[in-house]
Amino acid sequence: MKERIEVMFTAEEITKRLEEIAQEVYEEFGDEQVEMVCVLKGGVVTLVELAKKMKMPVTMNFMDVSSYGDGTESSGHIKILRDLDEDITGKNVLLVEDIIDSGRTLSKLRTLLIQRNPKKLKLCTLLDKPDRRVTEVPVDYVGFTIPDAFVVGYGLDYAQKYRNLDYVGVVHFEEE
């Protein structure tokens, strides 16, 4: 099988939307410090680009969670591969994801982080795919709502490929 990538959102469209989200976050938190928690690996590009647009002081922390493996659909089994380095008790936390598909991963992470007593916990995703939702999860900041398509780029991958694309594209599988 050969993959062909069709552009869904350009680098310019993504940059503009992340600027808008940074403003929305600022309206929520003002000048208070925000701990940005990235869900690796896919969320790192969104976190970094969003952080550069934030007006308030931010710190960064990272979690590595697996639910896909090399497939195109969430397995439904969530495994925390790397947990936070620092305590989030009493902190304003912005959990940053690349995409919400089934909602299983983000729901589990949200529950885990709430148990750690942050001052506020807000959820941000670059992409939301509501047609695939199995577990509802409240998302505070959404970059783009997308249809049920398999997408890559801007941190999202297919078998660890395409994360470095500066746009989001739909993967089309073709016979060679």
VOPAGU-2260 file (C-alpha; in pm, 1 decimal, decimal comma):
REM VOPAGU-2260
SITE   aa  ch    i         X         Y         Z
SITE  MET   A    0       0,0       0,0       0,0
SITE  LYS   A    1     113,3     350,0     -81,7
SITE  GLU   A    2      -6,5     658,1     106,6
SITE  ARG   A    3    -115,7     981,7     -58,6
SITE  ILE   A    4    -169,5    1287,4     163,4
SITE  GLU   A    5    -438,3    1544,3      77,7
SITE  VAL   A    6    -412,1    1880,7     259,7
SITE  MET   A    7    -696,9    1945,4     503,9
SITE  PHE   A    8    -557,5    2249,1     693,3
SITE  THR   A    9    -260,9    2454,0     574,4
SITE  ALA   A   10      19,7    2575,8     799,6
SITE  GLU   A   11    -126,6    2926,5     776,7
SITE  GLU   A   12    -474,2    2814,0     883,1
SITE  ILE   A   13    -329,1    2625,7    1179,6
SITE  THR   A   14    -115,2    2921,2    1288,2
SITE  LYS   A   15    -413,9    3155,6    1276,0
SITE  ARG   A   16    -630,6    2917,8    1480,4
SITE  LEU   A   17    -358,2    2864,8    1742,5
SITE  GLU   A   18    -329,6    3243,5    1780,0
SITE  GLU   A   19    -705,1    3255,4    1845,8
SITE  ILE   A   20    -682,0    2973,7    2100,6
SITE  ALA   A   21    -392,5    3149,0    2278,9
SITE  GLN   A   22    -615,8    3455,9    2310,7
SITE  GLU   A   23    -903,7    3244,9    2445,2
SITE  VAL   A   24    -670,3    3087,8    2703,2
SITE  TYR   A   25    -548,2    3433,6    2803,5
SITE  GLU   A   26    -908,5    3548,2    2851,1
SITE  GLU   A   27    -958,2    3248,5    3084,8
SITE  PHE   A   28    -637,6    3275,9    3290,7
SITE  GLY   A   29    -518,7    3635,1    3245,5
SITE  ASP   A   30    -160,8    3677,2    3362,7
SITE  GLU   A   31    -166,7    3366,7    3585,4
SITE  GLN   A   32      92,8    3100,4    3508,9
SITE  VAL   A   33     -29,2    2798,1    3312,6
SITE  GLU   A   34     127,5    2451,1    3322,2
SITE  MET   A   35      96,9    2315,0    2970,2
SITE  VAL   A   36      84,8    1935,1    2975,4
SITE  CYS   A   37     162,9    1773,5    2643,5
SITE  VAL   A   38      44,5    1430,9    2544,4
SITE  LEU   A   39     341,4    1287,0    2353,1
SITE  LYS   A   40     426,5    1232,4    2080,9
SITE  GLY   A   41     160,1    1387,5    1863,4
SITE  GLY   A   42      76,3    1681,6    2089,0
SITE  VAL   A   43     429,4    1821,8    2100,7
SITE  VAL   A   44     403,1    2029,0    1782,7
SITE  THR   A   45      71,9    2183,4    1890,7
SITE  LEU   A   46     204,2    2250,8    2242,7
SITE  VAL   A   47     519,9    2422,8    2120,7
SITE  GLU   A   48     344,4    2635,2    1859,7
SITE  LEU   A   49      65,2    2727,8    2102,6
SITE  ALA   A   50     314,3    2808,8    2380,7
SITE  LYS   A   51     494,2    3056,0    2152,4
SITE  LYS   A   52     167,2    3246,8    2115,0
SITE  MET   A   53      72,5    3254,9    2485,3
SITE  LYS   A   54      80,3    3592,4    2663,8
SITE  MET   A   55     105,8    3463,0    3020,7
SITE  PRO   A   56     396,5    3273,2    3177,0
SITE  VAL   A   57     388,0    2901,9    3094,0
SITE  THR   A   58     570,4    2592,4    3205,8
SITE  MET   A   59     571,2    2264,5    3019,0
SITE  ASN   A   60     535,4    1906,2    3129,6
SITE  PHE   A   61     496,1    1587,4    2930,5
SITE  MET   A   62     313,2    1257,1    2942,7
SITE  ASP   A   63     352,8     968,2    2701,1
SITE  VAL   A   64      37,7     766,1    2649,6
SITE  SER   A   65     -17,9     487,4    2401,0
SITE  SER   A   66    -349,8     378,2    2253,9
SITE  TYR   A   67    -280,9     335,6    1880,7
SITE  GLY   A   68      37,7     133,3    1823,9
SITE  ASP   A   69      97,5     121,7    1448,5
SITE  GLY   A   70    -271,0     103,3    1357,9
SITE  THR   A   71    -518,3     364,6    1241,5
SITE  GLU   A   72    -769,5     323,3    1525,6
SITE  SER   A   73    -746,8     350,3    1903,0
SITE  SER   A   74    -708,2      10,3    2063,5
SITE  GLY   A   75    -918,1     118,1    2361,3
SITE  HIS   A   76    -635,2      14,8    2592,9
SITE  ILE   A   77    -460,9     316,1    2746,7
SITE  LYS   A   78    -106,5     274,9    2873,7
SITE  ILE   A   79      87,2     554,1    3048,3
SITE  LEU   A   80     444,5     519,6    2929,6
SITE  ARG   A   81     574,7     840,1    3093,0
SITE  ASP   A   82     409,1    1032,5    3374,6
SITE  LEU   A   83     449,9    1397,0    3477,3
SITE  ASP   A   84     779,7    1505,7    3633,3
SITE  GLU   A   85     623,7    1763,0    3865,2
SITE  ASP   A   86     323,9    1789,4    4095,0
SITE  ILE   A   87      30,2    1985,8    3950,6
SITE  THR   A   88    -151,4    2044,2    4281,1
SITE  GLY   A   89    -288,5    2398,6    4288,1
SITE  LYS   A   90    -169,2    2481,1    3935,4
SITE  ASN   A   91    -359,9    2599,3    3630,1
SITE  VAL   A   92    -321,7    2309,3    3387,7
SITE  LEU   A   93    -384,5    2309,0    3014,3
SITE  LEU   A   94    -377,4    1953,4    2878,0
SITE  VAL   A   95    -277,7    1971,3    2510,3
SITE  GLU   A   96    -363,5    1690,0    2266,9
SITE  ASP   A   97    -318,6    1654,9    1893,4
SITE  ILE   A   98    -653,7    1486,4    1826,1
SITE  ILE   A   99    -957,6    1356,4    2009,3
SITE  ASP   A  100   -1100,4    1054,7    1838,5
SITE  SER   A  101   -1277,9     800,5    2059,8
SITE  GLY   A  102   -1229,0    1018,8    2369,3
SITE  ARG   A  103   -1097,2     723,3    2570,6
SITE  THR   A  104    -740,8     853,3    2609,5
SITE  LEU   A  105    -835,1    1207,5    2704,2
SITE  SER   A  106   -1110,3    1093,2    2940,0
SITE  LYS   A  107    -866,6     870,6    3127,1
SITE  LEU   A  108    -603,0    1143,8    3144,9
SITE  ARG   A  109    -856,6    1401,0    3259,7
SITE  THR   A  110    -972,5    1173,9    3544,5
SITE  LEU   A  111    -613,0    1103,4    3645,9
SITE  LEU   A  112    -516,2    1471,0    3645,7
SITE  ILE   A  113    -827,0    1584,7    3835,8
SITE  GLN   A  114    -727,6    1342,2    4114,2
SITE  ARG   A  115    -401,7    1539,4    4142,9
SITE  ASN   A  116    -592,6    1854,1    4250,4
SITE  PRO   A  117    -499,7    2123,6    3999,4
SITE  LYS   A  118    -643,6    2471,6    4056,1
SITE  LYS   A  119    -803,9    2447,7    3710,3
SITE  LEU   A  120    -781,9    2183,1    3440,5
SITE  LYS   A  121    -865,9    2282,0    3084,6
SITE  LEU   A  122    -843,1    2062,8    2776,2
SITE  CYS   A  123    -714,8    2173,2    2436,7
SITE  THR   A  124    -693,5    1977,3    2113,0
SITE  LEU   A  125    -582,9    2075,0    1767,1
SITE  LEU   A  126    -836,3    1837,8    1607,9
SITE  ASP   A  127   -1168,9    1700,6    1727,0
SITE  LYS   A  128   -1333,7    1407,9    1549,5
SITE  PRO   A  129   -1678,3    1385,5    1718,6
SITE  ASP   A  130   -1815,8    1121,4    1478,5
SITE  ARG   A  131   -1578,0     868,2    1636,5
SITE  ARG   A  132   -1658,3     954,9    1999,2
SITE  VAL   A  133   -1711,5     657,7    2229,1
SITE  THR   A  134   -1646,6     839,4    2558,9
SITE  GLU   A  135   -1765,6    1197,3    2602,9
SITE  VAL   A  136   -1508,7    1438,2    2737,3
SITE  PRO   A  137   -1545,2    1814,8    2783,9
SITE  VAL   A  138   -1299,2    2000,3    2561,4
SITE  ASP   A  139   -1244,5    2368,9    2630,7
SITE  TYR   A  140   -1040,3    2469,7    2326,8
SITE  VAL   A  141   -1072,3    2305,5    1983,1
SITE  GLY   A  142    -861,3    2398,4    1684,7
SITE  PHE   A  143   -1072,1    2232,7    1418,5
SITE  THR   A  144   -1361,5    1986,3    1410,9
SITE  ILE   A  145   -1303,1    1726,9    1141,9
SITE  PRO   A  146   -1498,8    1443,7     978,0
SITE  ASP   A  147   -1413,6    1077,3    1024,5
SITE  ALA   A  148   -1093,1    1063,4     821,7
SITE  PHE   A  149    -744,7     939,9     907,5
SITE  VAL   A  150    -519,0    1245,6     931,1
SITE  VAL   A  151    -147,0    1306,4     967,1
SITE  GLY   A  152      90,2    1598,9     996,6
SITE  TYR   A  153     153,3    1866,0    1258,8
SITE  GLY   A  154     255,3    1593,8    1504,7
SITE  LEU   A  155       4,1    1329,3    1397,7
SITE  ASP   A  156     147,1    1013,7    1246,1
SITE  TYR   A  157      78,3     694,9    1061,6
SITE  ALA   A  158     323,8     425,7    1180,4
SITE  GLN   A  159     552,3     706,2    1309,7
SITE  LYS   A  160     565,5     880,1     968,5
SITE  TYR   A  161     444,1    1227,4     864,8
SITE  ARG   A  162     467,7    1398,7    1208,4
SITE  ASN   A  163     696,0    1663,3    1056,1
SITE  LEU   A  164     446,3    1795,2     800,0
SITE  ASP   A  165     361,6    2160,2     870,0
SITE  TYR   A  166      -0,3    2100,7     768,8
SITE  VAL   A  167    -272,9    1847,4     851,4
SITE  GLY   A  168    -365,2    1610,9     572,1
SITE  VAL   A  169    -594,2    1316,8     506,6
SITE  VAL   A  170    -425,0     985,2     432,1
SITE  HIS   A  171    -551,3     800,3     127,9
SITE  PHE   A  172    -426,4     442,5      86,9
SITE  GLU   A  173    -364,4     331,9    -270,1
SITE  GLU   A  174    -253,0       6,8    -431,1
SITE  GLU   A  175      97,6      20,8    -571,7
